[in-house]
Amino acid sequence: MSGTHPNRSDRHHAQAVALFGEAPVRWVTSALVRSEAYSWFLHKYGEEAARQFRLFIDQLDGLTVLDTDPRHHAAVGKTLDRFRGAKLTYVDASSLTFMAKREVKRAWATDHHLGLAGAEVLPRS
């Protein structure tokens, strides 16, 4: 990102530079997050927008999409129990479970719940 010019309309530009300006960034998401995002585009903007999102994700170089298995789902249940009262969605609990297993210290996310286990979540509000 060096050499980029700030977009004055993007209030999160400085935080994006701080996170993505360091090399190398590992892009990781899960099949559950991908599914949730696809559904959001579908219901908010329609089928073509959801299709474009899917095609965009498919072409991202270096993106790892984590899948789930019965052991992961059992661990998600423990995460939901641990953070009972926080109104976590299942997908958020799954993300926290993956983050704990992979020892993620910093994440780019729109959901503040992903900081419950101590990771720094950007962009900050």
C-alpha positions as CSV (number, residue, x, y, z in Angstrom):
1,M,0.0,0.0,0.0
2,S,2.9,2.3,0.1
3,G,2.5,5.1,-2.4
4,T,-1.2,5.0,-2.1
5,H,-3.1,8.2,-1.7
6,P,-5.7,8.5,1.1
7,N,-9.3,8.4,0.0
8,R,-10.7,11.3,2.0
9,S,-14.2,9.8,1.9
10,D,-13.0,6.6,3.5
11,R,-13.0,7.1,7.3
12,H,-11.2,3.8,7.8
13,H,-8.3,4.4,5.3
14,A,-5.6,4.9,7.9
15,Q,-6.6,1.7,9.7
16,A,-6.7,-0.3,6.5
17,V,-3.2,0.9,5.7
18,A,-2.0,-0.1,9.2
19,L,-3.5,-3.6,8.8
20,F,-2.9,-4.3,5.1
21,G,0.3,-2.2,4.7
22,E,2.3,-4.8,6.6
23,A,3.6,-7.7,4.6
24,P,2.4,-10.4,4.2
25,V,-1.3,-10.4,5.0
26,R,-2.9,-13.8,5.2
27,W,-6.5,-13.8,4.0
28,V,-8.6,-16.3,5.9
29,T,-12.3,-16.7,6.1
30,S,-14.7,-19.6,6.6
31,A,-17.3,-21.2,4.5
32,L,-19.9,-20.0,7.0
33,V,-18.8,-16.4,6.7
34,R,-18.8,-16.7,3.0
35,S,-22.3,-18.1,3.1
36,E,-23.5,-15.3,5.4
37,A,-22.0,-12.6,3.2
38,Y,-23.5,-14.2,0.0
39,S,-27.0,-14.2,1.7
40,W,-26.5,-10.5,2.8
41,F,-25.8,-9.5,-0.8
42,L,-28.6,-11.6,-2.1
43,H,-31.3,-10.1,0.2
44,K,-30.0,-6.5,0.2
45,Y,-28.9,-6.0,-3.4
46,G,-30.3,-9.0,-5.4
47,E,-29.1,-12.1,-7.2
48,E,-26.7,-10.4,-9.6
49,A,-24.8,-8.6,-6.7
50,A,-24.6,-12.0,-4.8
51,R,-23.3,-13.6,-8.0
52,Q,-20.6,-10.8,-8.4
53,F,-19.6,-11.3,-4.7
54,R,-19.2,-15.0,-5.3
55,L,-17.1,-14.5,-8.4
56,F,-15.0,-11.9,-6.6
57,I,-14.3,-14.3,-3.7
58,D,-13.4,-17.1,-6.1
59,Q,-10.7,-15.1,-7.8
60,L,-8.9,-13.7,-4.7
61,D,-5.3,-14.9,-4.7
62,G,-4.2,-16.4,-1.4
63,L,-7.6,-16.6,0.2
64,T,-8.0,-19.6,2.5
65,V,-11.6,-20.6,3.1
66,L,-11.8,-22.8,6.2
67,D,-14.5,-25.5,6.3
68,T,-16.1,-27.0,9.3
69,D,-16.4,-30.6,10.6
70,P,-18.0,-32.2,13.6
71,R,-15.1,-31.3,15.9
72,H,-15.3,-27.7,14.9
73,H,-19.1,-27.6,15.6
74,A,-18.5,-29.1,19.0
75,A,-15.9,-26.4,19.7
76,V,-18.4,-23.8,18.5
77,G,-20.9,-25.0,21.1
78,K,-18.2,-24.5,23.8
79,T,-17.6,-21.0,22.5
80,L,-21.3,-20.2,22.6
81,D,-21.4,-21.4,26.2
82,R,-18.3,-19.4,27.1
83,F,-19.7,-16.2,25.8
84,R,-23.3,-16.8,26.8
85,G,-25.1,-13.4,27.1
86,A,-23.1,-11.8,24.4
87,K,-25.8,-12.6,21.8
88,L,-23.3,-14.2,19.4
89,T,-24.5,-15.6,16.2
90,Y,-23.4,-19.2,15.3
91,V,-21.2,-17.8,12.6
92,D,-19.6,-15.3,15.0
93,A,-18.9,-18.1,17.5
94,S,-17.5,-20.2,14.6
95,S,-15.2,-17.3,13.7
96,L,-14.0,-16.9,17.3
97,T,-13.3,-20.7,17.4
98,F,-11.2,-20.5,14.3
99,M,-9.4,-17.4,15.5
100,A,-8.6,-19.1,18.8
101,K,-7.3,-22.2,17.1
102,R,-5.2,-20.2,14.7
103,E,-4.0,-17.7,17.4
104,V,-5.3,-14.7,15.4
105,K,-4.3,-11.4,17.1
106,R,-5.7,-8.9,14.6
107,A,-8.7,-9.1,12.3
108,W,-10.5,-7.0,9.7
109,A,-14.2,-7.4,10.5
110,T,-17.4,-5.5,10.7
111,D,-18.5,-7.3,13.9
112,H,-17.2,-6.2,17.2
113,H,-17.9,-9.6,18.7
114,L,-14.8,-10.9,17.1
115,G,-12.8,-9.0,19.8
116,L,-14.4,-10.9,22.6
117,A,-11.4,-13.3,22.9
118,G,-8.9,-10.5,22.9
119,A,-8.1,-10.0,19.2
120,E,-7.8,-6.5,17.9
121,V,-10.6,-5.8,15.4
122,L,-10.2,-3.2,12.7
123,P,-11.7,-0.9,11.6
124,R,-12.4,0.6,15.0
125,S,-15.6,2.6,15.3
